[in-house]
Amino acid sequence: MFLTLSVFPVVTAVYDSTINFRNNENPTLLGVLSGKKYHADLYVRRIPMDTIPEVEAECSAWLHKLYQEKDAFQEQYCKTGRFPGPTAHPPRRIWPLLNWLFWASVLLYPLFRLLVTLISAGSSVTLLSFAALCVAVSVGVRWMIAVTEIDKGSTYGDRAGQQKQD
């Protein structure tokens, strides 16, 4: 409530978004880093601030109704594979690719120089130490990412999980 009252003069709208992944895919950071493709559908709607009640009790009821609508959207998506309303497919643009190429080259250049220097001037002990460090970092990062996977998370709100427990 405080947040709503404090931003009323500045913010003109709130954006409500819902994302679902097709075919009940559960994306993981490890999957993304491994290059696995995930297909997502995003539903976004603009809610003008003048439609949000300022009184706390009314705002609470409005927010409860908003989440009931979001639950209805989720149920419709599970049944039909689509969100309600028109579908938009934004065109692909070249700028994100150029941005990625620029930053990849800027950030990878020092690493490439280090690698070339190590190979050309390093002893076999240095090369083996560097290779062992790379393997250790890779295993450590994969282990830390695996800890965060969703199947190790909470089942709060999972109706199927609640029915299995009963």
Phi, psi and omega in degrees: 000315180300318180299316181298314181293325183284335182261355182306315181289337188260314186268135181263341182203161174244141178253122178261126181229147177224134180238139175226147177256135183293154176057031179053036178289143175246096182293144175232156178297322178296321177296318179296315180294333178278354177094011179289138180270136175239139179252122184239150172243133183241129177247123182231136174221148181263128179244111180297144182296333181288350176267353179268123181296148180267336179284138187300315181295318179292321179295321178296316178295321178297317180294321177298318178295321178300316180289331173294320176297318179297321176297321178295321176298318179297316180296318178296320179296319180296326181281315189253342184080013180219151171276160177290156177095181182289154180256135178239136176239101181293145180289152176289142179238155182278337187297319177298322178295315179297320178298314179297315180298319179299307184292325177296317180291320179295317184278330182272344180302310179298323178294319178296318178298318177299315180298316178297318179296318180296317182291318184282328186240353185276152176279172181293328177295317178297316179296317178294321178296317179295318178296318179295321177297316179298317179295316180298317178296317180298314179296317179297316179295316179297321178295315180295323178291320181298330179295331185270003183297148188295331181291348176262006183267192182284152175255018180300128179086357180275108183295320179297318178295324179290323180292326178294326182286333183285000000 
